[in-house]
């Protein structure tokens, strides 16, 4: 079952350089968005390390026989989950090793949202506030849960979603690769139909466009490349306050 995809990134209107990176390979079924942190070009280095390390590991393990691997003390992880988690852990280690070689980059880090699509099965993993969605003509569903301070306040009933969108601390994340804390890599496994599309994006998109706007633009677009271009244009039109990056993927219906 063939896949089609489109990816795009833009510096936006406020930042003077782009710290985001993305990668996709339809043959591998791998799609990745990483949002770098740290400024002074270090964020760009961190996000590049992430996409390169994840792509390298997933390609290296592409012929691994299907099996069940230990996930935690209470359950078993699928092979796809194990591959994504290991790839992310390796990219986290690679950032730490780069910081040792370049101490001036000690504050750099990156978020990640990545997925493997194998037939109808999707395995999605993330750290930070880069998001993964499932889109169809009928609706939009956010799959990931932001690892951010405001998301925690919303989850605890201390803040509404609308308040979170405007809060001055909305950009404070609680999980990131490279910050020397224990990673909480969240994984979601689900199925998609031929009419559904996966969207991965940095918060430069999700922070500037509502879910309803994303869905409307997607439904009005002629193809994935057109949808990607129009989504970025809308984020820029709405202010373009951050770097904007997205990847779209679905089964090729041709």
C-alpha positions, 0 to 999 in steps of 0.5 A, a space after each residue: 500500500 503506497 504512501 504519499 507525503 508532503 513536507 514544508 518549513 518556513 522561518 515565519 515573520 519573527 525569528 531570524 533563523 529556522 530551528 525546525 527540521 523535518 524528514 519523511 521517507 514513504 518507503 520506510 513509512 517514516 515521518 518526523 518533525 523536530 522543533 529545535 530549542 536554544 537559539 544562536 543556531 544551536 536549536 537548528 543543530 539539535 533538531 537536525 541531529 534528531 531527524 538524522 538519528 531517527 532516520 538512520 536508526 529506522 532505516 537500519 532496522 527496516 528489515 528487523 523481523 516482527 516480534 514483541 519487545 519489552 515495553 515496561 514492567 506491565 506491558 509489551 511494546 510492538 516492534 514499531 514502538 520499540 524502534 521509535 522509542 530507541 531511535 528517539 533515545 539515541 537522538 537524545 544521547 547524540 544531542 548530549 554528546 554534541 553538547 560535551 564537544 561544544 559546551 557553548 551549546 549547553 542549552 540546546 534541545 529539541 521536541 519531536 513528533 514522529 510516526 511509522 505507517 505500516 499498512 493501516 497501522 500508525 505508531 506515533 511517538 512524541 516528546 514536547 509540544 510538536 503535535 500529531 493529528 489525524 485528519 479526514 473530511 469529517 473532522 480533526 483529532 489531536 493524537 498527541 498531548 502537549 508536554 507543556 506547562 499550560 497543557 498540565 494546567 488545562 489537564 488539572 482543570 486550572 485553566 481553559 484551553 482558550 486561556 492556555 492559548 493566550 497565556 504568557 507561559 504557553 511556550 514553556 515545555 516540560 519535556 524535550 530531548 537534550 535537557 538531561 531529564 528522564 524522557 517521557 516518550 509517549 506512544 500512540 498506536 491506531 489505524 487509519 483508513 484510506 480517507 484519513 491523513 496524518 499531520 505532524 507539525 511544530 507549534 509554529 503551526 498549531 499555535 497560530 491556526 485553530 484546529 477548525 482552520 486546519 481542517 477547513 484549509 485541508 478540505 479546501 486543498 487540491 493535494 497534500 503539497 497545496 495543503 502544506 503551502 496553504 497551511 503555512 501561508 495561513 500561519 504567516 497571515 495570522 502572525 507567523 510568530 515562530 518557525 512553521 513546519 509540517 508533514 502530511 502523509 496518507 495512502 496514495 489513492 491513485 
